[in-house]
Amino acid sequence: MASNRVTIQDLADKLGLSKFSVSRALSGKPGVGESTRNRVLRAAHSMGYHVNQDVPYTAGHILFIRQEIDPVSSELWLNIMHGAEQEGERLGFAIVPRQARYLSEVGQMETSVVGLILAVPRPSEWTALAARTGLPVVCASYVSPMERIDQVVGADWESGYGVAQMLLKLGHREMAFVHGSATPMGRAERFRGFRDGAQTIEGTSVDDIVFDEEKGFRSAFFSYLRSGKAPTALFCAHDGIAIAVTSELLRLGIRVPDDISVVGFNNFASASHFSPRLTTVRTPQVEMGAAMVRCIADRLANPEARERPPVRLALVSDIIERESTGPAGGKEWLKKPLTVMRETAQE
C-alpha cells in the first residue's frame, strides 16, 4: 500500500503519533478517533502516500470567501477558485464558496469547515473575523504588514520590473504607469518594480497617470500632456484599463503600437480578443489557488505547523508579447491630441 518514498513511520514521525495509530487510521479499523483519522489521511494525501480508496475519508470543507466584485476582476477570482478546486480534489478537500458577509453573520463555524481562503480585494476588512475562527486562513491578496495570516499573491514587483526591461529593449525611455484612483498594494508593487526596472538605464523617466475609471482616460491623459510629458509606452494596472486606454488612444488618432506601446496585466481572455492584441503579464492565477489549498493542508497535517510564522508566497508571472507593443517611435503623434485639446477648449 505504501509508496517507495513515504512510509507509515514517516507519517507517524510527522504527526507525532504511534505507528500503530497511523496504521489503524489508514486501514479504517476502529480504535482511532475520527479527528485523528482525518488528520492522518490529510497528511497521507499531502505527503503523497497512497491511501486505500475504500477507506472513508472526509478531509473537510475549505470555504472560499469572496465578495461581489467588478466584471473585470471576476475572471481573476474564478481562475483562483478553479485552482483551489483542482488541488482540493487531489487532497480530499471540498472547496465551498461563501460571500464575505457570511463571516460576520455566522454564529459558529460548521464542524466540517477546516480552513478559509480569503479571495477579497480588501482583506483588511475581513482578516480579523477570519482569524477569530481559529482555523488556518490564507489570503489571495496582500494582508496588513506583520499580520498572522498566510498570503499567496503574484510577484508584482518582479512583474513591473520585467515589463520595464522589455520596454527598455524596445528603445522606450519615456513611460508611465496607468491606474485607477485607488491603488491596492499589488498595483503599488507593480509600479515600484516598473520604476526600479526603468532606472537601470540613465535618463529614463517613469510617471504615473491616475484617472477615474468611470469617467474615462481622456481627461487624465490630456492633463498629463499639458504638463509637457509625451510617453512612448504605457503600462496599465490590469487588462481592463489597458483596453480602455488603447481604445481612447485610437479614437484620438494615436496608433498602437507605432506611436505609443501599451502593456496590460493578468492576461484575461479579452487581451487576446482585442485589436491590437494586448501584450500583457500572465499571472499564475490557477496555481495561486492550488498553493493556498496546500498552505491550509500543511497547517492541518502537522500540529507544529499551526505555530509556524505566516507564509508570504509570491508566484512569478511571465510576459506575453503581442501586437500592442513595438519599438519606440517619434513624437509626431502629439499634434493629434493637442489639436483635439484646442478644439475642446474653444467649445
BELFEN-V90578 format. One record per residue. N is the residue number from 1. RES is the residue in three letters. PSI is psi as a letter, one per 20 degrees, with the letter a starting at -180 (none if undefined). OMEGA is omega in degrees with one decimal (* if undefined). D_FIRST is the distance of its C-alpha to the first C-alpha in whole Angstrom. Layout:
{{N | RES | PSI | OMEGA | D_FIRST} {N | RES | PSI | OMEGA | D_FIRST}}
This chain:
{{1 | MET | h | -176.6 | 0} {2 | ALA | q | 175.0 | 4} {3 | SER | r | -179.7 | 7} {4 | ASN | h | -173.4 | 10} {5 | ARG | h | -175.2 | 12} {6 | VAL | p | -179.1 | 10} {7 | THR | r | 176.1 | 9} {8 | ILE | h | 178.7 | 10} {9 | GLN | h | 176.2 | 13} {10 | ASP | g | 179.3 | 14} {11 | LEU | g | -179.8 | 14} {12 | ALA | g | 179.6 | 16} {13 | ASP | g | -178.5 | 18} {14 | LYS | h | -174.4 | 19} {15 | LEU | i | -177.6 | 19} {16 | GLY | k | 179.6 | 21} {17 | LEU | r | 175.9 | 19} {18 | SER | q | 177.5 | 18} {19 | LYS | h | 179.3 | 15} {20 | PHE | g | -178.6 | 15} {21 | SER | g | 179.8 | 16} {22 | VAL | g | -179.4 | 13} {23 | SER | g | -179.5 | 11} {24 | ARG | h | 178.2 | 13} {25 | ALA | g | -178.4 | 13} {26 | LEU | h | -177.2 | 10} {27 | SER | i | 180.0 | 10} {28 | GLY | j | -178.6 | 13} {29 | LYS | q | 179.3 | 15} {30 | PRO | r | 179.5 | 19} {31 | GLY | i | 179.3 | 20} {32 | VAL | p | 179.5 | 19} {33 | GLY | q | -176.7 | 22} {34 | GLU | h | -179.4 | 21} {35 | SER | h | 177.5 | 22} {36 | THR | g | 179.7 | 20} {37 | ARG | g | -179.3 | 17} {38 | ASN | h | 177.5 | 18} {39 | ARG | g | 177.9 | 18} {40 | VAL | g | -178.4 | 15} {41 | LEU | h | 176.0 | 14} {42 | ARG | g | 179.7 | 16} {43 | ALA | h | 179.4 | 15} {44 | ALA | g | 178.9 | 12} {45 | HIS | g | -176.5 | 13} {46 | SER | h | -179.3 | 16} {47 | MET | i | 177.5 | 14} {48 | GLY | j | 177.9 | 12} {49 | TYR | p | -177.6 | 8} {50 | HIS | p | -178.8 | 6} {51 | VAL | p | 175.4 | 7} {52 | ASN | o | -175.5 | 7} {53 | GLN | i | 177.8 | 11} {54 | ASP | i | 179.7 | 12} {55 | VAL | p | 178.7 | 12} {56 | PRO | p | -176.1 | 16} {57 | TYR | o | 176.3 | 16} {58 | THR | n | -177.0 | 20} {59 | ALA | h | 179.5 | 20} {60 | GLY | r | -178.1 | 24} {61 | HIS | p | 170.1 | 26} {62 | ILE | p | -179.4 | 28} {63 | LEU | p | 176.3 | 32} {64 | PHE | n | -173.7 | 33} {65 | ILE | p | -176.1 | 37} {66 | ARG | r | 177.3 | 39} {67 | GLN | r | 170.1 | 43} {68 | GLU | p | -173.4 | 46} {69 | ILE | r | -178.0 | 46} {70 | ASP | q | -176.5 | 48} {71 | PRO | h | -178.5 | 47} {72 | VAL | g | -176.3 | 47} {73 | SER | i | -175.8 | 44} {74 | SER | h | 179.4 | 43} {75 | GLU | h | 177.7 | 41} {76 | LEU | g | -175.7 | 39} {77 | TRP | h | 177.3 | 38} {78 | LEU | h | 177.9 | 37} {79 | ASN | g | 177.6 | 35} {80 | ILE | g | 178.8 | 33} {81 | MET | h | 177.8 | 32} {82 | HIS | g | 177.8 | 31} {83 | GLY | h | 178.2 | 29} {84 | ALA | g | -179.8 | 28} {85 | GLU | g | 179.1 | 26} {86 | GLN | g | -179.1 | 24} {87 | GLU | h | 176.9 | 22} {88 | GLY | g | 177.8 | 22} {89 | GLU | h | 179.9 | 21} {90 | ARG | h | -175.8 | 18} {91 | LEU | i | 177.0 | 17} {92 | GLY | j | 178.8 | 18} {93 | PHE | q | 172.3 | 22} {94 | ALA | p | 179.2 | 25} {95 | ILE | o | -174.5 | 28} {96 | VAL | o | 179.0 | 31} {97 | PRO | q | 175.6 | 34} {98 | ARG | q | 173.1 | 37} {99 | GLN | q | -175.4 | 41} {100 | ALA | h | -178.7 | 42} {101 | ARG | i | 177.6 | 44} {102 | TYR | h | -178.2 | 41} {103 | LEU | h | -178.9 | 41} {104 | SER | i | -176.9 | 44} {105 | GLU | h | -174.9 | 45} {106 | VAL | p | 178.0 | 42} {107 | GLY | g | 179.8 | 42} {108 | GLN | p | -178.2 | 39} {109 | MET | q | 177.3 | 35} {110 | GLU | q | -177.4 | 33} {111 | THR | h | -179.6 | 30} {112 | SER | i | -177.9 | 28} {113 | VAL | p | -176.5 | 29} {114 | VAL | i | -179.2 | 27} {115 | GLY | r | -178.3 | 29} {116 | LEU | p | 169.4 | 32} {117 | ILE | p | 177.6 | 33} {118 | LEU | o | 178.8 | 36} {119 | ALA | m | -175.2 | 37} {120 | VAL | q | -177.2 | 41} {121 | PRO | h | 179.7 | 44} {122 | ARG | m | -172.4 | 46} {123 | PRO | h | -177.4 | 43} {124 | SER | h | 179.2 | 45} {125 | GLU | i | -170.7 | 46} {126 | TRP | i | -173.4 | 43} {127 | THR | h | -179.2 | 41} {128 | ALA | g | 178.0 | 43} {129 | LEU | g | -179.4 | 42} {130 | ALA | g | -178.3 | 38} {131 | ALA | h | -177.9 | 38} {132 | ARG | i | 179.5 | 39} {133 | THR | i | -177.2 | 36} {134 | GLY | j | 179.6 | 34} {135 | LEU | q | 172.1 | 31} {136 | PRO | p | -178.8 | 30} {137 | VAL | p | 175.7 | 33} {138 | VAL | p | -174.0 | 33} {139 | CYS | q | -179.2 | 36} {140 | ALA | j | 173.9 | 36} {141 | SER | a | -171.3 | 40} {142 | TYR | p | 174.1 | 41} {143 | VAL | r | 178.8 | 42} {144 | SER | q | 179.3 | 45} {145 | PRO | p | 177.7 | 45} {146 | MET | j | -178.6 | 43} {147 | GLU | p | -173.1 | 41} {148 | ARG | l | 179.1 | 38} {149 | ILE | p | 177.3 | 36} {150 | ASP | q | -176.7 | 34} {151 | GLN | p | 174.5 | 35} {152 | VAL | o | -178.6 | 34} {153 | VAL | r | 170.3 | 37} {154 | GLY | q | 180.0 | 38} {155 | ALA | n | -171.2 | 40} {156 | ASP | g | -179.7 | 43} {157 | TRP | g | 179.7 | 45} {158 | GLU | h | 179.4 | 44} {159 | SER | g | 178.2 | 44} {160 | GLY | g | 179.0 | 48} {161 | TYR | g | -179.2 | 48} {162 | GLY | h | 178.0 | 47} {163 | VAL | g | 179.1 | 49} {164 | ALA | g | -179.7 | 52} {165 | GLN | h | 177.8 | 51} {166 | MET | g | -178.2 | 51} {167 | LEU | h | 176.9 | 54} {168 | LEU | g | 179.4 | 56} {169 | LYS | h | 177.5 | 55} {170 | LEU | j | 176.0 | 57} {171 | GLY | j | -178.4 | 60} {172 | HIS | p | 179.7 | 60} {173 | ARG | i | 176.3 | 62} {174 | GLU | o | -172.0 | 63} {175 | MET | r | 177.8 | 60} {176 | ALA | q | 174.8 | 59} {177 | PHE | p | -175.6 | 56} {178 | VAL | p | -178.8 | 56} {179 | HIS | r | 179.9 | 55} {180 | GLY | a | -175.5 | 56} {181 | SER | h | 176.2 | 58} {182 | ALA | p | -177.7 | 54} {183 | THR | n | 174.5 | 52} {184 | PRO | r | -176.0 | 49} {185 | MET | h | -179.6 | 47} {186 | GLY | g | 178.9 | 45} {187 | ARG | h | 178.8 | 48} {188 | ALA | h | 178.6 | 50} {189 | GLU | h | 177.2 | 48} {190 | ARG | g | 179.3 | 48} {191 | PHE | g | 178.9 | 52} {192 | ARG | g | 178.3 | 51} {193 | GLY | h | 178.2 | 49} {194 | PHE | g | 179.8 | 52} {195 | ARG | g | 180.0 | 55} {196 | ASP | g | 179.7 | 53} {197 | GLY | h | -179.5 | 52} {198 | ALA | h | -175.8 | 56} {199 | GLN | i | 176.4 | 57} {200 | THR | i | 173.7 | 56} {201 | ILE | p | -176.7 | 59} {202 | GLU | q | 177.9 | 62} {203 | GLY | i | 178.4 | 65} {204 | THR | p | 178.7 | 62} {205 | SER | q | 177.0 | 62} {206 | VAL | o | 177.3 | 59} {207 | ASP | r | 170.6 | 61} {208 | ASP | q | 177.7 | 59} {209 | ILE | o | -179.0 | 60} {210 | VAL | p | 179.4 | 60} {211 | PHE | q | 176.9 | 61} {212 | ASP | o | -175.1 | 60} {213 | GLU | h | 178.8 | 58} {214 | GLU | h | -177.9 | 60} {215 | LYS | i | 178.5 | 63} {216 | GLY | r | -171.5 | 62} {217 | PHE | h | -167.8 | 62} {218 | ARG | g | -175.2 | 66} {219 | SER | h | 178.0 | 67} {220 | ALA | h | 179.4 | 65} {221 | PHE | g | 178.2 | 65} {222 | PHE | g | 178.0 | 69} {223 | SER | h | 179.2 | 69} {224 | TYR | g | 179.6 | 67} {225 | LEU | h | 179.5 | 70} {226 | ARG | h | 178.7 | 73} {227 | SER | j | 177.9 | 71} {228 | GLY | j | -179.2 | 72} {229 | LYS | q | 177.9 | 68} {230 | ALA | n | -174.9 | 67} {231 | PRO | q | 173.5 | 64} {232 | THR | i | 179.7 | 62} {233 | ALA | q | 178.7 | 59} {234 | LEU | p | 174.9 | 57} {235 | PHE | o | -173.3 | 53} {236 | CYS | q | -173.6 | 53} {237 | ALA | h | 172.7 | 50} {238 | HIS | r | -173.9 | 48} {239 | ASP | h | 178.8 | 49} {240 | GLY | g | 176.7 | 51} {241 | ILE | g | -178.4 | 53} {242 | ALA | h | 178.8 | 53} {243 | ILE | g | 178.3 | 54} {244 | ALA | g | 179.5 | 57} {245 | VAL | g | -179.2 | 58} {246 | THR | g | 179.3 | 58} {247 | SER | g | -179.5 | 60} {248 | GLU | g | 177.3 | 63} {249 | LEU | g | 179.9 | 63} {250 | LEU | h | 177.2 | 64} {251 | ARG | h | 178.7 | 66} {252 | LEU | i | -179.2 | 68} {253 | GLY | j | 178.9 | 68} {254 | ILE | p | -175.4 | 66} {255 | ARG | p | 176.1 | 64} {256 | VAL | o | 11.8 | 60} {257 | PRO | j | -172.9 | 59} {258 | ASP | g | 179.9 | 63} {259 | ASP | g | 179.8 | 64} {260 | ILE | p | 173.8 | 61} {261 | SER | q | -179.5 | 58} {262 | VAL | p | 178.5 | 55} {263 | VAL | p | 177.1 | 52} {264 | GLY | a | -179.2 | 49} {265 | PHE | p | 174.8 | 46} {266 | ASN | i | -179.6 | 43} {267 | ASN | l | 173.5 | 43} {268 | PHE | r | -178.5 | 43} {269 | ALA | h | -177.9 | 44} {270 | SER | h | -177.1 | 47} {271 | ALA | h | -178.7 | 48} {272 | SER | i | 179.7 | 47} {273 | HIS | i | -178.0 | 49} {274 | PHE | q | 177.3 | 52} {275 | SER | p | -0.8 | 55} {276 | PRO | q | 178.8 | 55} {277 | ARG | p | -171.1 | 51} {278 | LEU | p | 161.1 | 50} {279 | THR | p | -174.4 | 49} {280 | THR | r | 176.2 | 47} {281 | VAL | p | 178.4 | 44} {282 | ARG | o | 180.0 | 40} {283 | THR | q | -176.1 | 38} {284 | PRO | m | -172.1 | 35} {285 | GLN | g | 179.4 | 35} {286 | VAL | g | -179.9 | 31} {287 | GLU | h | 177.0 | 30} {288 | MET | g | 178.4 | 31} {289 | GLY | g | 178.9 | 30} {290 | ALA | g | -179.1 | 26} {291 | ALA | h | 179.4 | 27} {292 | MET | h | 176.7 | 29} {293 | VAL | g | 178.7 | 25} {294 | ARG | h | 177.0 | 23} {295 | CYS | g | 180.0 | 26} {296 | ILE | g | -179.1 | 26} {297 | ALA | h | -179.7 | 22} {298 | ASP | g | 179.8 | 22} {299 | ARG | h | 180.0 | 25} {300 | LEU | h | -172.5 | 23} {301 | ALA | h | -174.0 | 20} {302 | ASN | o | -179.7 | 22} {303 | PRO | h | -179.5 | 25} {304 | GLU | h | -177.6 | 27} {305 | ALA | h | 179.2 | 27} {306 | ARG | h | -175.4 | 29} {307 | GLU | i | 179.7 | 32} {308 | ARG | q | 176.9 | 31} {309 | PRO | q | 178.5 | 34} {310 | PRO | q | -179.6 | 34} {311 | VAL | p | 170.7 | 33} {312 | ARG | n | -174.2 | 36} {313 | LEU | p | 179.0 | 34} {314 | ALA | p | -179.4 | 36} {315 | LEU | p | -173.7 | 34} {316 | VAL | p | 179.0 | 37} {317 | SER | a | 171.6 | 38} {318 | ASP | r | -175.5 | 40} {319 | ILE | p | 176.6 | 44} {320 | ILE | o | -178.1 | 44} {321 | GLU | p | 179.0 | 48} {322 | ARG | b | -169.9 | 50} {323 | GLU | i | -175.1 | 53} {324 | SER | i | 176.4 | 54} {325 | THR | q | 179.0 | 55} {326 | GLY | a | 179.9 | 57} {327 | PRO | q | 178.2 | 60} {328 | ALA | p | 179.3 | 62} {329 | GLY | a | 179.6 | 65} {330 | GLY | a | -176.9 | 69} {331 | LYS | j | -179.6 | 70} {332 | GLU | h | -178.2 | 72} {333 | TRP | h | -177.3 | 70} {334 | LEU | h | -177.3 | 71} {335 | LYS | h | -175.3 | 75} {336 | LYS | g | 179.7 | 73} {337 | PRO | h | 178.4 | 72} {338 | LEU | h | 176.9 | 75} {339 | THR | g | 178.6 | 77} {340 | VAL | h | -179.9 | 75} {341 | MET | g | 179.3 | 75} {342 | ARG | g | -179.5 | 79} {343 | GLU | h | 178.8 | 79} {344 | THR | h | -179.6 | 77} {345 | ALA | h | -177.6 | 79} {346 | GLN | i | -177.1 | 82} {347 | GLU | none | * | 81}}
